[in-house]
Amino acid sequence: MNIPTVPPKPSNVSCSNCQACCCRLEVMIISGTGVPDKFIKRDQYGGETMLRLDDGWCAALDRDSLMCSIYENRPWICREFEMGSGECMDERDKFL
């Protein structure tokens, strides 16, 4: 009997194989980093999150390169989200 095998997960996540899975998460803006207003969604209480488009991805994500178009001004939480961390791999598992 043949048992199907699961392909191995990539051991190293880098910008070239990232797939921008974390760019589908809701990102609260909790500090001033200079995020342009066109990428900010404000709720009725003044809370700010990164705007997500109909495809579910962050509005600041360049859809061709899957790289952040405002990298130097990205929100604090994006700066703290470590590529290849447990949280990163959990998000990748949901989409890949």
C-alpha positions in Angstrom: 0.0 0.0 0.0 1.3 3.4 -1.0 1.0 6.1 1.7 0.9 9.6 0.3 3.7 11.8 1.4 3.5 15.4 2.4 6.1 17.6 0.6 8.6 19.0 3.1 8.2 22.5 4.3 10.9 24.9 3.2 13.4 25.1 5.9 14.4 28.6 5.2 12.0 31.4 4.5 13.4 34.4 2.6 12.1 37.3 0.6 12.4 35.1 -2.6 10.0 32.4 -1.3 8.0 34.3 1.3 4.6 34.4 -0.5 3.6 37.4 1.7 1.2 35.3 3.8 1.4 37.7 6.7 0.2 40.5 4.4 -3.3 38.9 4.7 -3.4 39.5 8.5 -5.2 42.4 10.1 -2.6 44.9 11.1 -3.4 47.5 13.7 -1.5 50.8 13.5 -0.4 51.6 17.1 2.6 53.9 16.5 3.6 56.6 14.1 5.8 55.2 11.3 4.6 57.4 8.5 2.1 55.0 6.8 0.5 57.0 4.0 -3.2 57.8 4.6 -4.3 56.0 1.5 -3.2 52.7 3.1 -5.1 53.3 6.4 -8.6 52.2 7.3 -10.2 54.1 10.2 -13.2 52.8 12.2 -15.9 54.9 13.8 -13.9 55.0 17.0 -10.7 56.3 15.5 -8.9 52.9 15.4 -6.5 52.5 12.5 -5.6 49.3 10.6 -3.9 48.7 7.3 -6.4 48.8 4.5 -7.0 45.4 2.9 -8.3 45.1 -0.6 -11.0 42.7 -1.9 -8.4 40.0 -2.4 -7.7 40.0 1.4 -4.1 41.3 1.0 -2.8 44.5 2.5 -3.3 47.5 0.1 0.5 48.3 0.5 1.5 45.0 -1.0 2.9 45.1 -4.5 1.0 42.3 -6.2 3.6 41.7 -8.8 6.7 41.4 -6.5 4.8 40.4 -3.3 7.0 43.0 -1.6 5.8 45.9 0.7 5.5 49.1 -1.3 6.0 51.2 1.9 8.7 49.1 3.5 10.5 52.0 5.1 7.2 53.3 6.6 5.5 50.0 7.4 3.6 49.6 10.7 5.4 48.6 13.9 3.7 45.2 14.0 5.1 44.4 10.5 8.5 45.4 11.7 8.2 43.0 14.6 6.8 40.0 12.7 9.8 37.9 12.2 10.3 36.0 8.9 10.5 32.3 9.6 9.2 32.5 13.2 6.6 30.2 14.5 3.9 32.7 13.8 5.2 33.1 10.2 5.2 29.4 9.6 1.6 29.1 11.1 0.4 31.7 8.6 2.2 30.0 5.7 0.6 26.7 6.6 -2.8 28.3 6.2 -2.2 29.4 2.6 0.4 27.1 1.1 
